[in-house]
Amino acid sequence: MTVAFCGLELEHPVINASGTFDAIAARRVFGDELIARFPFAAFVSKTITLAPRRGNPPPRLWETPAGLINSIGLPNRGLDGYLAHDLPELARLPVPLIVNVMGFSRDELAELVQAVGARSEVAALELNVSCPNVKTGMVMGSDPREVAALMARVRPLTSKPLIVKLTPNASDVPAVAQAAAGTGADAVSLINTLRGMALHPQTGRPWLGGGSGGVSGPAVRAVALAQINAVADAVAIPVVGMGGVQTGGHVREFLAAGATLVAVGTESFRDPAAGERISSEFVGLTATAVA
Ligand SMILES: Cc1cc2nc3c(=O)[nH]c(=O)nc-3n(C[C@H](O)[C@H](O)[C@H](O)COP(=O)(O)O)c2cc1C
């Protein structure tokens, strides 16, 4: 069942999607049981930025049919806070640690990649490029040239695997994936959330404090499957697939569509034990197929 991914050997292909499983809070609640039975084959931490962020004003969530719209706004302690407080705790997890970083310019991302990449506790970095470059005004991950320029800046700064997390809000996602692969990305991951909005039922004004948000959960699974399939056909590097995964059967579908690893996101809010359930369902399905 072990899976080779960017030089790492993982016990199975199921990991968490960034920002949807707080391992530090879970450890506080479940203690060493979480360590003994860690549900994911690698742990991806929530996006960190260079400076601390408070995140968006509430409300931050809206439940939509078969999904969720979130406008969390990436609250985090910032790079220094992460390195001082979160990293030592996350380094105790029994699986490889993937750190997700985001910057508002290439220089900011470069600083994050250099600092995080230098830490021995970190197995790989995931670059969240679903954010505008304040200098160019472009959402970095929506344009192949932006992604290529970003990779040219950050690739020389670390020898650790770099996973580029693609946004589904782009006109040609495979072209963006090819730009990442062609400029030294070790893997791509997709999908991040789809842009969405909810209105207050009485006032007709935006429900979410941030105005609009990102749609995730079962509602986006068919979109994710199509984009994963198109990207896997377009690049030779591994693909981490995510978007609405709820069962071991969905993991099998995402792998069949071309993913090497599959991440569980929103389902962990509905069922906090989803990681363990989905990975054991998948292992069971695989064992049945072999027998
Ligand atoms: C509440 C919430 C917070 C998220 N935070 C992050 C984040 O910090 N960084 C990131 O790259 N993606 C973040 N995501 C996106 C997920 O990692 C994932 O790409 C997306 O939700 C699709 O998977 P899912 O449908 O299984 O949730 C977040 C998603 C949700 C629902």
The ligand as an SDF file (V2000), in Angstrom:
LIG
                    3D

 31 33  0  0  0  0  0  0  0  0999 V2000
  -12.6730   26.1130    5.8280 C   0  0  0  0  0  0  0  0  0  0  0  0
  -11.6400   25.9060    4.7510 C   0  0  0  0  0  0  0  0  0  0  0  0
  -10.3700   26.4440    4.9100 C   0  0  0  0  0  0  0  0  0  0  0  0
   -9.4100   26.2830    3.9110 C   0  0  0  0  0  0  0  0  0  0  0  0
   -8.1600   26.8160    4.0990 N   0  0  0  0  0  0  0  0  0  0  0  0
   -7.2090   26.6270    3.1330 C   0  0  0  0  0  0  0  0  0  0  0  0
   -5.8950   27.1270    3.3350 C   0  0  0  0  0  0  0  0  0  0  0  0
   -5.5490   27.6920    4.3760 O   0  0  0  0  0  0  0  0  0  0  0  0
   -5.0010   26.9470    2.3210 N   0  0  0  0  0  0  0  0  0  0  0  0
   -5.3200   26.2770    1.1520 C   0  0  0  0  0  0  0  0  0  0  0  0
   -4.4410   26.1280    0.2850 O   0  0  0  0  0  0  0  0  0  0  0  0
   -6.5690   25.7700    0.9700 N   0  0  0  0  0  0  0  0  0  0  0  0
   -7.5000   25.9280    1.9180 C   0  0  0  0  0  0  0  0  0  0  0  0
   -8.7440   25.3970    1.7410 N   0  0  0  0  0  0  0  0  0  0  0  0
   -9.0610   24.6470    0.5010 C   0  0  0  0  0  0  0  0  0  0  0  0
   -8.9160   23.1370    0.7280 C   0  0  0  0  0  0  0  0  0  0  0  0
   -7.5940   22.8140    1.0730 O   0  0  0  0  0  0  0  0  0  0  0  0
   -9.3240   22.3400   -0.5540 C   0  0  0  0  0  0  0  0  0  0  0  0
   -8.4560   22.6940   -1.6130 O   0  0  0  0  0  0  0  0  0  0  0  0
  -10.7650   22.6080   -0.9930 C   0  0  0  0  0  0  0  0  0  0  0  0
  -11.6090   22.8420    0.1060 O   0  0  0  0  0  0  0  0  0  0  0  0
  -11.3470   21.4610   -1.8360 C   0  0  0  0  0  0  0  0  0  0  0  0
  -11.3970   20.2510   -1.1050 O   0  0  0  0  0  0  0  0  0  0  0  0
  -12.7390   19.7830   -0.2860 P   0  0  0  0  0  0  0  0  0  0  0  0
  -13.9080   19.9760   -1.2200 O   0  0  0  0  0  0  0  0  0  0  0  0
  -12.5010   18.3670    0.0650 O   0  0  0  0  0  0  0  0  0  0  0  0
  -12.8140   20.6770    0.9010 O   0  0  0  0  0  0  0  0  0  0  0  0
   -9.7180   25.5420    2.7300 C   0  0  0  0  0  0  0  0  0  0  0  0
  -11.0050   24.9930    2.5890 C   0  0  0  0  0  0  0  0  0  0  0  0
  -11.9560   25.1580    3.5820 C   0  0  0  0  0  0  0  0  0  0  0  0
  -13.3210   24.5350    3.3980 C   0  0  0  0  0  0  0  0  0  0  0  0
  1  2  1  0
  2  3  1  0
  2 30  2  0
  3  4  2  0
  4  5  1  0
  4 28  1  0
  5  6  2  0
  6  7  1  0
  6 13  1  0
  7  8  2  0
  7  9  1  0
  9 10  1  0
 10 11  2  0
 10 12  1  0
 12 13  2  0
 13 14  1  0
 14 15  1  0
 14 28  1  0
 15 16  1  0
 16 17  1  0
 16 18  1  0
 18 19  1  0
 18 20  1  0
 20 21  1  0
 20 22  1  0
 22 23  1  0
 23 24  1  0
 24 25  2  0
 24 26  1  0
 24 27  1  0
 28 29  2  0
 29 30  1  0
 30 31  1  0
M  END
$$$$
